[in-house]
Amino acid sequence: MAGKRCIISLFPMRRGLIALCAAAVLLAILLLALLPGGDAPRETDARLAKAGEGLTDYTVTLRLNDQEDTLSISEVIQYRNDTGDALSSLMVRTWLNAFRTEETSPAALEELYDACYPEGFSPGGLALYDVLWNGERAAYAYANDDQTALEIQIPALENGGQGELTLRCVAQIPACCYRTGKAGRDYQLGNVLPLFSLYQNGAWRADAYSAVGDPFVSECANFRVTLYAPEGYVPACSAPLAKGEDGAWRGELTAARDFCLCLSPDYVTASGRAGETAVYSCAKTAQGAKRALEYAKKALETYNGLYGAYPYPAFTVCEAALPFNGMEYPGLCMIGADNYREDRADTLELVVAHETAHQWFCALVGSDQALQPWQDEALCEYAMLRYVRARYGQGSYETLKYYRADAPMREKLPGSLTPGSPIDYFGNLTDYRTVVYGRGAALLLALDELLPGGADGFLKAYAEEFAFRFATWADFEESLNRYAKMDLSPLLLDYLDTRMD
């Protein structure tokens, strides 16, 4: 597009119902405490409210102790058994326990270790104090060696039955520059809350915390959160938070698959709007916050047009100390701090664009990130290319496509890796990015040449069909064949499961 710069990057990327507006005092405090631009989140729309009906409800109280680097967690979970089976046990994922040892920590991968642990290994984990089912103490035990799957024994709970699970624990936050850890004065608390596992094929999933990719697979739930943090800390959160007169931050998030929180006393904030969505940005400098805010707004506007309206009332991007470029959560994306450098403005925009696309393909449409990572990463890499074409024209799009999709198709890789491989097949991030991101995006580019309305038309229909649901590979394939009115299964097999030499 004439007069606009060409974006090129050689670095692939990682990656109750809302009631905040019910009390005028909380809204006023929110505008003063967090949103310098006065951009408040909209109330829950009808689609989101409908999606939240009948889901598991988490009422969470968090207390950060910055002297001991601990987070006290109290969860009261209203659980409804919709598995189709009678249950005698429940399972919650306690991902933080993987950080107890170097052998199990996902941040201790050889290519990440020095960046994640610059001062040497630092352990983290959860200390459990109470596990109650309907107010009575429940027997529990860890179901795997890294203690990331907590199995809780309960009296028989028939399908459709309900009960209350209470968990109280203290999280020791490791000194670790990762999606979970403390970096300097900053706390990055991704995957710290114990959350229900996915019940599938008659059993609870207990996937290991792989050092490559994202093993987090969960259904949508509702979150009501109260946070107590030391004075001066600014939170960036999946849920928009309001600071009350008692000093506590409170917020709610409806129909979300996960919950993330980052805190820093050094955050500078900026806010704006993308359509009806309040957009917040937290960074270490005012310039960085404003720049990332503008990119997030543009990405939301672009994807709203391509794939349907963003469902949540607010979206936040925040600077974080990461060994990779970004990490997505519902309503929030962590963006690697290196991307905020003045000389990496183009890369920052691409990272924000890719991570924002996950709000559709990961957050809105759930998929199996452990066994089929292509189903969100490849789609988001393709969406990022579409963002570049929409913003900067065909020339920039073709140049970036060459580096991000065409070149990976030409690379020779050891072993039998394909875009359809599960994350535990990958021994390093470089191969994972090349195969799942790059070659996976090539599948979508091929579909774009075949489909009426292009791949974007299909992805919009796919997002609408599986909004707030979990889509398997078979679901994707069936939806694609219906949309195309032809059998494209051989094409998927060719791109996703055929070894390229």
C-alpha positions in Angstrom: 0.0 0.0 0.0 1.6 3.3 -1.1 3.1 5.4 1.5 3.0 2.7 4.2 5.9 0.8 5.6 6.6 -2.8 4.9 6.5 -5.1 7.9 9.0 -7.9 7.8 10.1 -10.1 10.7 12.2 -13.2 10.6 11.3 -14.3 14.1 8.2 -16.6 14.4 6.0 -16.0 17.5 4.8 -18.0 20.4 3.0 -17.5 21.3 -21.9 -15.4 38.1 -22.1 -13.0 35.0 -20.1 -9.8 34.6 -21.4 -7.1 36.9 -18.6 -4.5 37.0 -20.9 -1.7 35.8 -23.6 -2.5 38.4 -22.1 -0.1 41.0 -21.4 3.4 40.0 -18.8 3.9 42.7 -16.7 1.0 41.4 -16.9 2.3 37.9 -15.7 5.7 39.1 -12.8 4.2 41.0 -11.9 2.1 38.0 -11.6 5.1 35.8 -9.3 6.8 38.4 -7.3 3.8 39.4 -6.6 2.0 36.2 -7.8 3.7 33.1 -6.1 7.0 32.4 -8.2 7.5 29.3 -11.5 6.8 31.0 -12.3 3.9 28.7 -14.6 1.6 30.7 -15.6 -1.9 29.7 -19.1 -2.4 28.3 -21.6 -4.5 30.1 -21.9 -8.2 29.2 -23.7 -8.6 25.9 -26.4 -11.1 25.3 -24.2 -13.7 23.5 -21.6 -13.7 26.3 -24.3 -13.8 29.0 -25.9 -16.8 27.3 -22.6 -18.6 27.0 -22.0 -18.2 30.8 -25.2 -20.0 31.8 -24.7 -23.3 33.5 -20.9 -23.2 33.5 -18.6 -23.9 36.4 -18.2 -20.8 38.6 -14.9 -19.9 40.3 -15.1 -17.4 43.2 -11.4 -16.6 43.8 -9.6 -14.5 46.5 -5.9 -13.7 45.9 -3.4 -12.1 48.2 0.0 -11.2 47.0 2.9 -11.0 49.5 5.8 -9.3 47.8 8.1 -9.8 50.7 7.9 -13.6 50.5 6.9 -13.9 46.8 3.8 -15.8 47.6 0.2 -15.7 46.4 -2.5 -17.0 48.8 -5.3 -18.5 46.8 -8.8 -19.3 48.0 -11.2 -20.9 45.5 -14.8 -21.8 45.9 -15.9 -23.6 42.8 -19.5 -24.4 41.9 -19.2 -27.5 39.7 -21.8 -29.1 37.6 -21.2 -32.6 36.2 -21.8 -32.3 32.4 -19.4 -35.1 31.5 -22.2 -37.6 30.6 -20.7 -40.0 33.3 -21.2 -40.5 37.0 -18.0 -39.3 38.7 -16.2 -40.6 41.8 -13.3 -38.2 41.5 -12.5 -34.8 40.2 -9.3 -33.4 38.8 -7.8 -29.9 38.8 -4.6 -28.9 37.1 -1.9 -27.5 39.5 0.5 -26.4 36.8 2.7 -24.3 39.1 4.0 -27.6 40.7 6.0 -28.3 37.5 8.3 -25.5 38.7 9.4 -27.4 41.8 12.4 -29.0 40.2 14.8 -28.4 37.3 13.8 -31.8 35.9 10.1 -30.9 35.5 10.2 -27.1 35.0 9.1 -26.1 31.5 11.4 -23.0 31.8 14.5 -25.2 32.2 14.6 -26.3 28.6 18.2 -25.9 27.5 17.5 -23.2 24.9 15.5 -21.2 27.5 17.4 -21.8 30.8 19.7 -18.8 30.9 17.0 -16.4 29.8 14.4 -17.8 32.3 16.8 -18.3 35.2 19.5 -15.6 34.9 20.3 -16.0 38.7 20.1 -19.8 38.7 17.3 -22.1 39.3 14.5 -21.0 41.6 11.8 -23.4 42.7 8.1 -22.7 42.8 4.9 -24.7 43.7 1.6 -24.9 45.5 1.2 -25.8 49.2 -2.3 -27.1 49.7 -4.1 -26.4 53.0 -7.8 -27.3 52.4 -9.5 -29.5 49.9 -13.2 -29.6 50.7 -16.2 -31.1 48.8 -19.5 -29.7 49.9 -17.9 -28.4 53.1 -16.3 -31.8 54.1 -12.6 -32.7 53.8 -11.9 -34.7 50.7 -9.1 -37.2 50.1 -6.8 -36.3 47.3 -3.5 -37.3 45.7 -1.4 -36.2 42.7 -2.0 -38.4 39.6 1.3 -37.7 37.9 5.0 -37.4 38.7 5.2 -33.6 38.2 2.3 -33.1 40.6 0.3 -31.0 38.0 -2.8 -33.2 38.2 -4.6 -33.2 41.5 -7.2 -36.0 41.8 -9.9 -35.5 44.5 -12.1 -38.3 45.7 -15.8 -37.4 46.1 -19.1 -39.4 46.7 -20.7 -40.5 43.5 -21.9 -37.5 41.5 -24.3 -38.4 38.8 -24.4 -36.7 35.4 -26.2 -33.4 35.9 -25.4 -33.3 39.6 -23.8 -30.3 41.3 -21.4 -29.6 44.2 -19.0 -27.2 45.7 -15.3 -27.7 45.7 -13.2 -25.5 48.0 -9.4 -25.2 47.6 -7.0 -23.1 49.7 -3.3 -23.0 49.0 -0.3 -20.8 48.9 1.7 -20.4 45.6 5.4 -19.9 45.9 6.3 -17.8 42.9 9.7 -18.7 41.4 12.3 -16.1 40.3 11.8 -16.9 36.7 11.3 -14.9 33.5 8.5 -16.9 32.1 4.7 -16.9 31.8 4.8 -17.9 35.5 7.3 -16.3 37.7 8.8 -13.1 39.3 11.1 -11.0 37.1 12.6 -8.1 39.0 9.6 -6.4 40.7 7.1 -7.9 38.3 4.8 -10.9 38.9 3.6 -13.0 35.9 0.9 -15.3 37.1 -0.2 -17.3 34.1 -1.5 -20.8 34.9 -1.2 -20.3 38.7 -4.9 -20.9 39.6 -5.9 -24.5 40.0 -8.5 -25.1 37.3 -10.6 -28.2 36.4 -9.0 -30.5 33.9 -10.8 -31.6 30.7 -12.9 -34.8 31.0 -12.6 -36.6 27.8 -13.4 -40.2 26.6 -14.3 -41.3 30.1 -11.2 -40.0 31.9 -9.6 -36.8 33.2 -6.8 -35.4 31.1 -3.4 -35.4 32.9 -1.0 -34.1 30.2 2.5 -33.3 31.4 3.7 -29.7 31.4 5.7 -29.8 28.1 8.6 -27.4 27.8 7.5 -26.7 24.2 4.1 -25.4 23.3 1.1 -25.0 25.6 -0.4 -28.0 27.3 -3.4 -26.1 28.7 -6.8 -27.6 27.7 -9.9 -26.5 29.4 -13.6 -25.8 29.1 -15.2 -22.3 29.5 -16.0 -21.2 33.1 -17.0 -18.0 34.9 -14.6 -16.2 37.2 -15.3 -13.8 40.1 -12.0 -12.5 41.4 -10.9 -10.4 44.4 -7.3 -9.4 44.5 -5.4 -7.8 47.5 -2.0 -6.5 46.3 0.6 -4.2 48.0 0.0 -0.5 47.5 1.5 0.7 44.2 1.1 -2.5 42.2 -0.8 -2.1 38.9 -2.6 -5.3 37.7 -3.0 -6.4 34.2 -5.7 -9.1 34.2 -8.0 -11.3 32.1 -10.9 -9.6 33.8 -11.2 -5.8 33.9 -10.6 -4.9 37.6 -12.0 -2.2 39.8 -10.3 -1.0 43.0 -12.7 -0.6 45.8 -12.6 1.6 48.9 -11.2 -1.3 50.9 -8.2 -1.4 48.6 -9.1 -4.7 46.9 -9.4 -5.1 43.2 -12.5 -6.9 41.9 -13.6 -8.1 38.6 -15.6 -10.8 36.7 -14.9 -12.8 33.6 -17.7 -14.8 31.8 -17.3 -17.9 29.7 -13.5 -18.0 29.6 -11.1 -21.0 29.4 -8.4 -19.6 31.7 -7.5 -16.7 33.9 -4.2 -14.7 34.0 -2.9 -11.9 36.1 0.3 -9.8 35.9 1.3 -7.2 38.4 4.0 -4.5 38.5 4.7 -1.3 40.4 6.4 0.0 37.3 3.5 -0.4 34.8 2.5 2.7 32.9 -1.1 2.3 31.5 -2.9 3.5 28.4 -6.4 2.8 27.3 -8.7 3.2 24.3 -11.5 1.5 22.4 -11.8 -0.8 19.5 -15.5 -0.7 18.6 -17.4 -1.5 21.8 -14.3 -3.1 23.4 -12.3 -1.3 26.1 -8.6 -1.9 25.3 -5.9 -1.5 28.0 -2.1 -1.6 27.7 0.4 -1.9 30.5 4.2 -1.4 29.8 7.3 0.1 31.4 7.2 3.3 29.4 4.4 5.6 28.3 5.6 5.3 24.7 5.6 1.5 24.9 2.1 1.4 26.4 0.7 3.7 23.8 2.3 1.9 20.9 1.1 -1.5 22.0 -2.3 -0.1 22.6 -2.6 1.2 19.1 -1.5 -2.2 17.7 -4.0 -4.0 19.9 -6.8 -1.7 18.8 -5.9 -2.2 15.1 -5.7 -6.0 15.5 -9.1 -6.2 17.2 -10.7 -4.0 14.6 -9.2 -6.1 11.8 -10.3 -9.5 13.3 -13.7 -8.1 14.2 -14.3 -7.6 10.5 -12.7 -10.9 9.4 -13.9 -13.4 12.1 -16.8 -11.9 13.9 -17.1 -9.6 16.9 -14.8 -10.0 19.9 -17.0 -11.3 22.7 -15.5 -10.0 25.9 -16.0 -6.4 27.2 -12.3 -5.7 27.5 -8.9 -6.7 26.2 -5.4 -6.1 27.7 -1.9 -6.4 26.4 1.0 -6.2 28.9 4.7 -6.1 28.8 6.3 -9.2 30.4 9.7 -10.8 30.8 9.4 -13.8 28.5 12.0 -16.0 26.7 9.6 -16.0 23.7 7.6 -13.2 22.0 4.2 -13.6 23.5 1.7 -15.7 25.4 -2.1 -15.6 25.1 -4.9 -15.9 27.7 -8.6 -15.0 27.4 -8.9 -11.3 27.6 -5.1 -10.7 28.1 -1.9 -11.3 26.2 1.6 -11.1 27.6 4.0 -9.5 25.2 7.8 -10.1 25.5 9.7 -7.1 26.9 12.3 -7.2 24.1 9.6 -6.3 21.6 9.1 -2.9 23.3 12.6 -1.7 22.2 12.5 1.2 19.8 14.2 -0.8 17.1 11.6 -3.6 17.2 8.4 -1.6 16.6 7.6 -3.8 13.5 8.1 -7.0 15.5 5.9 -5.6 18.4 3.1 -5.1 15.9 3.3 -8.6 14.5 3.5 -10.2 18.0 0.5 -8.2 19.2 -1.4 -9.2 16.0 -0.6 -12.9 16.4 -1.5 -13.0 20.1 -4.7 -11.0 19.6 -5.8 -13.6 17.0 -5.8 -16.1 19.8 -8.8 -14.4 21.3 -10.7 -16.1 18.5 -8.7 -19.3 18.0 -7.9 -20.5 21.5 -10.1 -18.4 23.8 -13.4 -18.3 21.8 -13.0 -21.5 19.9 -11.2 -24.0 22.2 -9.0 -26.8 20.8 -6.5 -29.4 22.0 -3.3 -27.3 22.4 -1.4 -30.4 23.7 -2.3 -32.9 21.0 -3.2 -30.6 18.1 -1.4 -27.3 18.5 -1.8 -26.4 14.8 -5.5 -25.8 15.4 -4.8 -22.5 17.2 -1.2 -21.6 16.3 -1.4 -22.1 12.6 -4.8 -20.3 12.4 -3.3 -17.3 14.3 -0.2 -17.2 12.2 -2.4 -17.1 9.1 -4.7 -14.4 10.8 -1.6 -12.3 11.5 -0.7 -12.4 7.7 -4.2 -11.3 6.9 -3.8 -8.4 9.4 -0.7 -7.3 7.5 -2.5 -7.4 4.2 -5.4 -5.4 5.6 -3.1 -2.8 7.2 -0.2 -2.5 4.7 -1.3 -4.0 1.4 -0.5 -6.9 -0.8 3.3 -6.2 -1.2 4.0 -6.3 2.6 1.7 -9.4 2.8 3.6 -11.3 0.1 7.0 -10.4 1.6 6.0 -11.6 5.1 4.3 -14.7 3.7 7.6 -15.7 2.1 9.4 -15.6 5.4 6.7 -16.9 7.7 5.1 -19.7 5.5 6.9 -20.3 2.2 10.4 -20.6 3.7 9.4 -23.0 6.4 7.9 -25.3 3.7 11.4 -25.5 2.2 13.3 -26.3 5.4 14.7 -29.7 6.1 14.0 -31.1 9.5 15.2 -34.2 11.4 12.8 -37.0 12.4 9.2 -37.2 11.4 7.7 -33.9 12.6 4.6 -32.6 10.9 2.2 -29.7 11.7 -0.2 -32.3 13.1 2.2 -33.6 15.7 1.5 -33.2 19.4 3.7 -30.9 21.4 5.6 -33.7 23.1 7.1 -34.7 19.7 9.1 -31.4 19.6 12.4 -31.2 21.4 13.0 -27.5 20.8 11.1 -24.3 20.0 12.8 -23.7 16.7 11.4 -26.8 15.1 8.0 -26.2 16.8 7.8 -22.7 15.3 8.9 -23.8 11.8 6.5 -26.8 11.6 3.4 -25.8 13.6 3.4 -22.0 12.9 4.9 -21.8 9.5 3.9 -25.0 7.7 0.6 -25.0 9.5 -0.1 -21.5 8.2 0.7 -22.8 4.7 -2.4 -25.1 5.0 -4.6 -22.1 5.5 -3.0 -20.3 2.6 -3.7 -23.4 0.4 -7.4 -23.4 1.6 -7.6 -19.7 0.8 -7.0 -20.6 -2.9 -9.7 -23.3 -2.9 -12.6 -22.0 -0.8 -15.4 -19.7 -1.9 -15.0 -16.6 0.2 -11.4 -17.7 0.9 -10.1 -19.1 4.2 -11.3 -16.0 6.1 -14.9 -16.8 5.2 -14.5 -20.4 6.5 -12.8 -19.2 9.7 -15.6 -16.8 10.4 -18.1 -19.6 10.0 -16.0 -21.9 12.1 -15.7 -19.3 14.9 -19.4 -18.8 14.9 -20.2 -22.5 15.0 -17.8 -23.4 17.8 -17.9 -20.2 19.9 -17.4 -21.0 23.6 -17.1 -24.7 22.6 -14.3 -27.2 22.2 -13.5 -28.1 18.6 -11.5 -31.3 17.7 -9.5 -31.9 14.6 -12.5 -33.9 13.3 -14.8 -31.0 14.1 -12.6 -28.7 12.1 -12.5 -31.1 9.2 -16.2 -31.6 9.1 -16.9 -27.9 9.4 -14.5 -27.3 6.5 -16.0 -29.9 4.3 -19.5 -28.5 4.9 -18.3 -25.0 4.1 -16.5 -26.1 1.0 -19.2 -28.5 -0.2 -16.4 -30.9 -1.1 -14.2 -33.4 0.7 -10.9 -31.6 1.6 -9.8 -34.3 4.1 -7.0 -35.5 1.8 -5.6 -31.9 1.6 -5.6 -31.7 5.5 -3.9 -35.0 5.7 -1.3 -33.9 3.1 -0.4 -30.7 4.9 -0.8 -31.9 8.6 0.4 -35.5 8.6 2.7 -35.9 5.7 6.5 -35.9 6.3 8.3 -33.4 4.1 11.9 -34.2 3.1 
